[in-house]
């Protein structure tokens, strides 16, 4: 059966799930795993497996952003406008990220006692410039709000994605499309893995004050060099390959796609559960790429590729509540940890790392943190993110200055 539907069912579910996996991970980290409450399997899994949510974000982003390039390739059209691509990416994440980054920077000094020295300013500047992912000293661009580390990696992937497609457009000279183009993308993915291997093979990080007991900077030394822009682009490129498959099969609809989407999600969930029970955090896979690469990432990509062509599953997954949570997910991601720390600082001092053993107090505090975060994320979407997106879309409709000026 074929259809012309363009709704990307499943994408909202992946985005919302990724967001809440990260949120629940940071809440579960506050539970004393030695207590009776901490022995709960769900607490144990979420305490360990939050990084899988980050992996889902990267696969999803690659999937969504690659689709216009695949569509242009298959239609024999030129490369989509990189100006519009850059404008949309900047409008979508930069204002919200800069606001959360700056607010966290201020709170880290005024409330949490961070030392306002040159290193803190350097980290903040690297965050503002979206290049914090290239060195361990800036990997965490601010104190307190640890999750902001991933934004730099995301931006680097934004840059690498069109470079990969430009290579395919150039080499194919307009004649490379369909499944051969998808096979060519495997070369891009292999190049990302090769660059990742070169990075961690040649970049050395000293062992002085290394470890999470030395704070975020000590944790950064544990992550790098295995956490690097090329490894995370490999996740991103896996999502891009899934987009190529989805574009190729987009006109079809069948119950087989329901089966594939459900099966892929079940395998991904099972992998996260098993790894979480085993314990860890980074779960390095092929060539030390984090989060069980490529098994977990391929399953998420397969679900994204199949769900839009499903008969029922996609519509169930992307119900109105899930779609709303997906819409505000960026705000949830960049604000939840700061909210958690402020709640701990002012109201629930027991909610420190690995200290809470009272399930009632934990659930009440978690509910308060979640509600506050949802409110902030909703306000951020309504009054900052959406207006900036609409403003950028208005710029898209304007001709560039050089086109409007007379010769």
C-alpha positions in Angstrom: 0.0 0.0 0.0 1.3 3.5 -0.8 0.5 6.9 0.6 1.7 10.5 0.4 1.6 11.2 4.1 4.5 13.4 5.3 3.9 13.0 9.1 7.0 11.6 10.7 5.2 9.4 13.3 7.5 8.2 16.0 9.8 11.2 16.1 7.9 12.9 18.9 7.9 9.7 20.9 11.7 9.3 20.6 12.3 13.0 21.5 10.0 12.9 24.5 11.4 9.5 25.7 15.0 10.7 25.3 14.2 13.8 27.4 12.6 12.0 30.2 15.2 9.2 30.3 17.7 12.0 31.0 15.5 13.7 33.6 14.8 10.4 35.4 18.5 9.6 35.3 19.4 12.7 37.1 16.7 12.2 39.7 17.6 8.6 40.2 21.3 9.6 40.9 20.1 11.2 44.1 18.9 7.9 45.6 21.1 6.0 48.0 21.6 2.7 46.0 22.6 1.0 49.3 19.2 1.6 50.8 16.1 -0.6 50.4 14.6 2.0 48.1 17.7 2.2 46.0 17.6 -1.6 45.4 14.5 -1.0 43.1 15.3 -2.2 39.6 13.9 1.0 38.0 16.0 3.2 40.2 19.1 1.1 39.4 18.5 1.3 35.6 17.8 5.0 35.5 20.8 5.7 37.8 23.1 4.1 35.2 21.5 4.5 31.8 20.7 8.1 31.3 23.3 8.5 28.5 21.0 6.4 26.3 18.7 9.4 26.2 21.5 11.5 24.8 22.1 8.9 22.2 18.5 9.0 21.2 18.7 12.8 20.8 21.6 12.5 18.4 20.1 9.8 16.3 16.8 11.7 16.1 18.6 15.0 15.1 20.5 13.3 12.4 17.4 11.7 11.1 15.4 14.9 10.9 18.1 17.1 9.5 19.2 14.7 6.8 15.8 14.2 5.2 15.9 17.3 3.0 19.3 16.3 1.7 18.1 12.8 0.8 15.0 14.2 -0.9 17.1 16.6 -3.0 19.5 13.8 -3.9 16.7 11.5 -5.0 15.0 14.2 -7.0 18.3 15.2 -8.8 18.0 18.7 -7.3 20.9 20.9 -6.0 22.0 20.9 -2.4 19.4 22.4 -0.1 20.1 26.0 1.0 22.8 25.9 3.7 21.9 29.4 4.6 18.4 28.3 5.6 19.8 25.1 7.2 22.1 27.2 9.4 19.4 29.8 10.1 16.9 27.2 11.3 19.5 25.4 13.5 20.6 28.6 15.1 17.0 29.8 15.7 16.0 26.5 17.2 18.7 26.0 19.8 20.9 29.1 20.3 18.5 31.4 22.1 17.2 28.8 24.6 20.7 27.4 25.1 22.3 30.8 25.7 19.6 31.8 28.2 20.0 28.6 30.2 23.8 28.8 29.9 23.9 32.4 31.1 21.3 31.9 33.9 23.3 28.9 35.1 26.6 30.9 35.0 25.1 33.6 37.2 23.5 31.1 39.7 26.8 29.1 39.8 28.6 32.1 41.2 25.9 33.8 43.2 24.2 30.8 44.7 26.5 27.8 44.5 29.8 29.4 45.2 31.7 28.8 42.0 35.0 30.7 41.8 34.7 33.4 39.1 38.2 33.0 37.7 39.6 32.9 34.2 38.8 29.2 33.7 35.2 29.7 34.4 35.0 32.6 32.0 36.8 30.5 29.4 34.3 27.7 29.8 31.4 30.1 29.6 32.8 31.8 26.4 33.4 28.3 24.8 29.7 27.6 25.5 28.5 30.8 24.0 30.6 30.2 20.9 29.3 26.6 20.7 32.8 25.0 20.7 33.0 23.6 24.2 33.1 20.0 23.0 36.7 20.2 21.6 38.6 20.1 24.9 38.1 18.6 28.3 38.7 22.0 30.0 35.5 23.4 28.4 33.5 20.2 27.9 31.2 21.3 30.7 30.7 25.0 29.8 29.3 25.9 33.3 29.2 24.6 36.8 26.0 23.1 38.2 24.2 22.4 34.9 26.0 19.4 33.6 23.7 18.4 30.8 24.7 21.4 28.8 27.8 19.5 27.8 26.0 17.8 24.8 25.0 21.0 23.0 28.6 21.6 21.7 28.6 18.1 20.3 25.2 18.7 18.7 26.5 21.8 17.0 29.6 20.1 15.7 27.3 17.4 14.2 25.2 20.2 12.6 28.4 21.3 10.8 29.6 17.9 9.8 26.3 16.7 8.4 26.1 19.0 5.3 29.9 18.4 4.7 29.1 14.7 4.3 26.3 15.4 1.9 28.3 18.0 0.0 30.9 15.3 -0.7 28.2 12.9 -2.0 26.6 15.6 -4.1 30.0 16.5 -5.6 31.2 13.0 -6.2 27.9 11.9 -7.7 27.7 15.0 -9.9 23.9 14.8 -9.6 23.7 11.2 -10.7 24.1 9.5 -7.3 20.7 8.8 -5.7 18.6 6.0 -4.4 20.2 3.0 -2.7 23.7 3.7 -4.1 23.6 7.1 -2.3 22.7 5.3 0.9 25.7 3.0 0.5 27.9 6.0 -0.1 26.7 7.4 3.2 28.3 4.4 4.9 31.7 5.9 3.7 30.8 9.1 5.6 29.9 7.1 8.7 33.2 5.1 8.4 35.1 8.4 8.1 33.5 9.7 11.3 34.5 6.5 13.1 38.0 6.8 11.7 38.3 10.4 12.9 37.0 9.3 16.3 39.7 6.6 16.5 42.4 9.1 15.5 41.1 11.6 18.1 41.2 9.2 21.0 44.4 7.6 19.9 46.3 10.8 19.7 44.7 13.2 22.3 46.0 12.7 25.8 44.3 13.8 29.0 46.4 14.0 32.1 45.3 12.0 35.2 45.7 14.8 37.8 42.4 15.4 39.7 40.7 12.9 37.4 37.3 11.5 38.4 33.8 12.7 39.4 34.9 13.2 43.0 36.8 16.3 41.6 33.6 17.8 40.1 32.6 18.3 36.5 36.2 19.1 35.4 37.4 15.8 36.9 34.5 14.0 35.2 35.4 15.6 31.9 38.9 14.0 32.2 37.2 10.6 32.5 35.1 11.2 29.4 37.6 12.6 27.0 39.1 11.6 24.6 36.5 9.0 24.0 33.8 11.7 24.2 34.7 13.7 21.1 32.8 15.5 18.2 33.5 12.7 15.7 32.2 9.9 17.9 29.0 11.8 18.5 28.7 12.6 14.8 28.8 8.8 14.2 25.6 8.6 16.2 24.2 11.6 14.2 25.2 10.0 10.9 23.4 6.7 11.9 20.3 8.8 12.2 21.0 10.4 8.9 21.2 6.9 7.3 17.9 6.0 8.9 16.5 9.1 7.2 17.7 7.9 3.9 15.9 4.6 4.4 12.7 6.4 5.5 12.7 8.7 2.5 13.2 5.7 0.2 10.2 3.8 1.7 8.1 6.8 2.6 5.4 6.1 0.0 4.6 2.7 1.4 2.4 1.7 4.3 2.1 -1.8 5.8 1.6 -3.6 9.0 5.2 -4.9 8.5 6.4 -1.4 9.4 4.4 -1.6 12.7 6.2 -4.8 13.5 9.6 -3.4 12.6 9.0 -0.2 14.7 7.8 -2.1 17.7 10.6 -4.7 17.4 13.3 -2.1 17.2 11.9 -0.2 20.2 11.7 -3.3 22.2 15.3 -4.3 21.4 16.5 -0.8 22.2 14.5 -0.8 25.5 15.8 -4.2 26.4 19.4 -3.2 25.7 19.0 -0.1 27.9 17.4 -2.2 30.7 20.1 -4.9 30.6 23.0 -2.4 30.5 21.4 -0.3 33.2 21.1 -3.3 35.5 24.7 -4.2 34.8 25.7 -0.7 35.8 28.1 1.8 34.3 27.4 5.0 32.6 29.2 5.4 29.3 28.6 1.9 27.9 31.3 2.1 25.3 30.7 0.2 22.1 32.6 -0.1 18.8 35.8 1.8 18.8 34.8 3.2 22.3 31.9 5.2 20.9 29.6 5.7 23.9 26.2 4.1 24.6 26.6 0.7 23.0 27.3 2.0 19.5 26.0 0.9 17.0 23.4 -1.6 18.3 21.3 0.9 20.3 21.6 3.6 17.7 20.7 1.4 14.8 17.5 0.2 16.7 16.4 3.8 17.3 17.1 4.7 13.7 15.2 1.6 12.5 12.2 2.6 14.6 12.4 6.2 13.2 12.6 4.8 9.6 9.6 2.4 10.0 7.2 4.3 12.2 6.1 6.9 9.6 4.9 4.1 7.3 3.2 2.1 10.1 -0.6 1.7 10.1 -1.2 2.1 13.8 1.9 2.2 16.0 3.1 5.6 14.9 -0.2 7.2 15.7 -0.3 5.6 19.2 3.3 6.7 19.9 2.8 10.3 18.9 -0.4 11.0 20.9 -1.2 14.6 21.8 0.5 14.4 25.2 3.7 13.0 23.8 3.7 15.5 21.0 3.4 18.4 23.5 6.2 17.0 25.7 8.3 16.6 22.5 7.6 20.3 21.6 9.0 21.6 24.9 11.7 18.9 25.3 14.6 21.2 24.6 13.6 23.4 27.5 13.2 20.4 29.7 16.7 19.3 28.8 18.5 22.5 29.4 16.7 23.6 32.5 15.9 20.5 34.6 19.3 20.1 36.2 19.5 23.7 37.3 16.0 23.4 38.8 17.0 20.2 40.6 20.0 21.9 42.1 18.0 24.9 43.2 15.3 22.7 44.8 18.0 20.8 46.6 19.8 24.0 47.7 16.8 25.8 49.0 14.2 23.2 50.0 15.4 19.6 50.0 19.0 19.5 51.1 18.7 15.7 51.5 18.5 15.5 47.7 22.2 15.3 47.2 24.0 12.6 45.1 23.4 9.1 46.4 21.8 10.2 49.7 18.0 9.9 49.5 16.5 6.7 51.0 12.9 8.0 51.8 10.8 7.1 48.8 7.9 9.5 49.7 10.2 12.5 50.1 12.0 11.5 46.9 8.8 11.2 44.9 7.4 14.5 46.2 10.6 16.4 45.5 10.9 14.8 42.1 7.3 15.8 41.3 8.0 19.4 42.3 11.2 19.5 40.2 9.4 18.0 37.2 6.4 20.4 37.4 8.7 23.5 37.8 10.8 22.2 34.8 7.7 21.7 32.7 6.5 25.2 33.5 9.8 26.8 32.6 10.1 24.7 29.4 6.6 25.7 28.3 7.3 29.4 28.9 10.6 29.0 27.1 8.9 27.5 24.1 6.0 30.0 24.1 8.0 33.2 24.6 11.5 32.5 23.3 11.9 29.4 21.2 8.8 29.7 19.0 9.1 33.5 18.4 12.7 32.9 17.3 11.7 30.1 15.0 9.0 32.2 13.5 11.4 35.2 13.1 13.9 32.9 11.3 11.2 31.6 9.0 10.4 35.2 8.1 14.1 35.7 7.2 14.0 32.6 4.9 11.3 34.3 2.8 13.5 37.3 2.2 16.0 37.3 -0.7 19.6 37.7 0.4 20.9 41.2 0.2 23.1 40.6 -2.9 20.1 39.3 -4.8 18.0 42.5 -4.0 20.7 45.0 -4.9 21.0 46.1 -8.5 24.1 45.0 -10.4 
